[in-house]
Amino acid sequence: MAKGFFRRQTKRIVIIANILAGILFLLGSYSYLFSPKNFWPVGLLNLTAFYFLLALIAFIIFWLFVKPRRALISAAAILLAYKPINNILPFRLSNSFTKEKQAGDVRVMTWNVAQFNVLDDKKHPEVKNAMFDIINDYQPDIACFQEMVAEDSTIKNHGHMDEFLKKLNYPDYFYSYNSKEDYWGYAHFGIIIFSRYPIINKKTISYYPNNYNSIFQYIDIVKGEDTIRVFNIHLQSLRFSRSNLKYIDEPSIEEEKTLKESKSILGKFKRGFLKREEQANRIRAELDKSPYPVILTGDFNDLPNSYAYHTIGGSMKNAFVENGAGLGRTFSGISPVLRIDNIFADSRFEVKQFKRINIKLSDHFPIFADVQLSKK
């Protein structure tokens, strides 16, 4: 009798756990429907959605051996999230990329370059040179960088713009920065777009408090008979401290330390979600004003299916979703599912190919996409 009771209770617990995993997975997958201002904890579920997906697959396998009908619980949750799953893990096993660009294509690159290793450049100049080699090897027509540090003054100590233009062979660029965050008083910290096409218009959009993450930029370029608007953005980062990152990698069992670090990490998550909501709404408003087809690149500091990703991406095509494979991780730390860097293209573009370079020269991996504007 006791054995039968225990078995029944165990079944109930497993069923409840399965249903709960399904609900949390769906909330995470559709977290973009919830405004962070009112429902910021739902953003945390987006961070764990992939792991809940793995749990649901494990439940399916378990129920197939125990009671196959109950596998429908997980199957239903997965089917209901078909589109969000495709944003996380496109339904293709592999993708190819040809270095030789086809006629009519525009090759776009985005990379958080982590200042091109400027603080350690004198000791390890090979890092910046290796980054230059990748850029020159793939020859992007448009290269968008975040966390850029360079000088456009007469001082040439830590990477002058002349050096970047010469070594990367670009005829034009647009650099957006806030002078309050300058390096050494003469080298700027900001975001930049290099272009092989003529730039006919450029603009920096800045909001109070006018700091790094409250700035974004765009340029209008001319390719043949077409004018294209290119955005470069860098949304609010979590600003984790070294102790935060150490705690994430190696959780402590000390009660006081655990409480302190957990509060700090949760607070930074909340602040990040709220800031990115504000920034995403502003960027979306600017996107809607564009009279030209749009390409948007940048470091979102947020995952697919997040409020920021969906608000900005809208009806545009994500290059990875269109032509990528696997998880497409772009940030090298913390978790293997952090695809936080994106290339979006207006629905009038066709995404021909996509490439991520899995090399750790920055804490982000560079990504490329070839796009072509429809003749229609």
Number of C-alpha atoms within 10 A of each C-alpha: 6 7 7 9 9 11 12 11 11 12 11 12 12 12 16 12 15 21 16 13 22 23 15 19 27 21 20 26 32 23 27 20 16 16 17 24 14 9 14 20 17 23 28 17 21 26 21 15 27 19 15 23 22 12 18 24 15 14 22 22 14 14 17 13 9 11 10 12 10 16 21 14 18 25 15 12 19 20 10 13 17 12 15 20 19 14 18 24 20 20 14 12 9 10 13 11 16 11 12 8 16 13 7 12 18 20 22 24 28 26 25 24 22 17 20 24 19 18 12 12 16 11 9 12 13 13 18 19 14 13 19 15 14 13 18 13 10 16 21 23 16 21 23 28 28 22 20 23 27 27 21 14 11 8 11 15 11 18 19 17 18 13 14 15 14 10 14 17 14 18 13 13 21 18 21 23 24 17 16 12 14 16 14 8 10 17 23 23 23 25 28 24 24 24 22 18 18 15 20 10 12 18 14 16 14 18 13 7 9 14 15 22 21 21 24 25 22 24 21 21 21 15 14 8 5 10 17 19 21 25 25 25 27 25 24 23 18 18 13 13 11 9 11 17 16 14 16 15 12 9 14 14 9 8 8 10 13 14 12 11 19 16 12 15 19 14 12 16 20 18 19 21 28 21 20 25 24 16 22 23 15 18 20 16 12 14 21 9 8 12 10 15 18 23 22 24 27 24 26 22 21 24 21 30 25 29 28 29 20 19 19 22 22 13 12 18 20 24 23 29 23 18 19 24 20 16 16 23 19 24 22 17 13 11 12 12 23 21 23 19 27 29 26 27 25 22 16 16 20 17 24 18 21 26 22 18 12 14 13 13 17 19 15 24 22 26 23 26 27 25 24 17 18 9 6 4
